[in-house]
Amino acid sequence: MLLSADRSETRRDRSLSFEIINAVAEREGVDATEIEPPEYEALYDVLNPEALDALFSPREDGTPRSNGTVEFRFCGYDVVVTGDGDVDVRE
């Protein structure tokens, strides 16, 4: 099953790391505030959230970065984050 956390209106206001937590929480049927140790993995144990956010943030002159993807395992799910802000969570 594929769950996408593509929220175009909110992407500018929320970090990709927040979107990852939110997508996993939706998948688990819990509030995003519950995705924390000891019940769940800490995102920072899997990757550096600030580095991920910076990787896909616009350049200093405001131009977008080239499209790319980052894939990793988090809380038992395969997570795919794309440069355009999509977060896919798959079993």
Number of C-alpha atoms within 10 A of each C-alpha: 6 10 15 18 21 15 13 11 8 10 16 11 8 12 18 25 20 14 23 24 23 20 21 25 17 16 17 13 9 12 12 17 9 14 19 13 9 8 9 12 14 15 19 10 9 12 14 12 17 12 11 16 17 13 16 22 19 14 11 7 6 8 9 13 13 10 10 11 14 13 12 12 15 19 19 12 14 14 22 17 23 16 20 17 21 19 27 21 24 16 12
